[in-house]
């Protein structure tokens, strides 16, 4: 597994958010590394209470990238990038991939037995907001924000 991690300390001046990034291979080991990296980063920012939701959102976004974007990308080793940015009152999670296809949100039809297509419903339910932005010349970044307030 190829992984490259970078981070900025939460001790930076207030106007600059703390951030962390990880590049992972598209594999089971890469998924596991992304989850561990997210939990360790959140622990370092004293946000353990957001760990479960953040890891679930990251897992869904990375899974969508690997399933839908990486196969449609051009030749070469695909790269999926994970980002965490801590801002005032919020945590932004990003997953960047080489695909140009638009993320498709399928509202739940109430079927608990549906095997696929629920990823963005989960992201939508757990985040304050989510969306995506293109990354010219190719690719996109899908993002979701979570509140940093403790759960009640």
N, C-alpha and C positions, 0 to 999 in steps of 0.2 A: 504494500500500500504506500502510495506517495502522499505525504502530508506536509504542508508548509504552514506553520502557524505564526501569526504576528499579533501583537496587541499593544495597546496604549494604556498606561496606568490611569486608574480612576483618580489619582492625585494631581492630575493636570489642572490648569486654571479652569474656573467654573464655566467660562464661555465655550470651552472645548469639550465635547462629549468623550467619554471613554469608549474605546472600540476594540474589537478583537476579530480576527479573520482566520479562516482555515480553508485550505484547498485539499480536497480528498479524492481518492480514486472512487470510481463507481462500483463499489463492491460491498459485501456484508461488513467487512472490516472497516471500510470507509464510513458506513452508516454508524457503526458502533463508535468509531473515533469522533465523529461529529457530535454524538450524544454526550460522550464523556467530556469533550472540549467545552460544550455548552454548559454542562453542570459545573465544571471547574471554574469557568469564567464567571458564572453567576454567583458561585460561592465566594469568589474573590471580590465581587461587588456587593456582598452581603444581600444577595437576592435569592437565597435558597428557596424561599417561599414561592418563587415564580418558576422554579426548575421543572416541575412536572408539565405545566402548560407549555413552557418554552420548548422543552424537548419534544413534546407531541407535535407542536406546530412545525418545528424544524424537520422532524421525521417525515411529516406529510409533504412539506415543500421539497425536500431532497428527493423523496420517492417520486413525486410528480416530475421533477426535473429529469431523473434517470429514466423513468418510464416513457415520458412524452417528448422531451427535448433532445436528450443525448442521441437517441437513434436517428433523429431527423437532421442532426448536425452533419457538417462536412467531414471529410476524412481527417485522421489524426487522433491523438489521444484526447478524449473529451475531458473537460475540466468543469467541475461543479464547485462553486465557491460559497462558503458560508460566512456570514457576517453578523456580528452582534454590536449594536450601538446603544450606549446608555446615555439618555438625555434627561432633562428635568421631568420627572414624573413618568417617564416611559422607557420602554425597552423596545428597540426595533430589531427585528430578525430579518435577514436577507439571504436569499439563495439565488446565485447567478448561474446561468447555464448558457450553452452555445446555441440553443434553438430559438427560432424566430416565431414559433407558434404561440398564439395567445392562450393564456390559462382560461379554462372553461369551467365556470361555476354551474353545477347542476343542483338546484334546490332539492332538498330531500323529499322523496315521495312518501315518506313514512315507513318504508320497508326496512326493517331492522336486519333483514337477511341479505341485503345488497352487498355484494363482495367488492365491487370497484365503484369509483366515482364519488366517494364520500369525503375525500381528502380536503377539498376546499370548503366543504360544509363544516368540517372540524375546525379548520383554520378560521373560518368566519365566526363560529361559535365562541372560540377562545380568545380572539383578538378584538381590540377596540376598533381597528380598521385594517384593511389589507388591500393590496393592489399590485400593479406591476409597471415597470418602465423598460423601454427598449434600451439596448446597449449597442449603439452603432459601432462598427459596421455590421455586426451580427450578434445575436443573443439578447437576453433579457435578464432582469432582476425582479424576482417576486419578493414582496416584503409584507410584513405584518407587525403591528405594534401592540404591545401589551402594557398595561399599567404596572408601575413598580410598587404601588400601594399594597400593603399586606392584605391578604384575604381575610374576610370576617368569618 
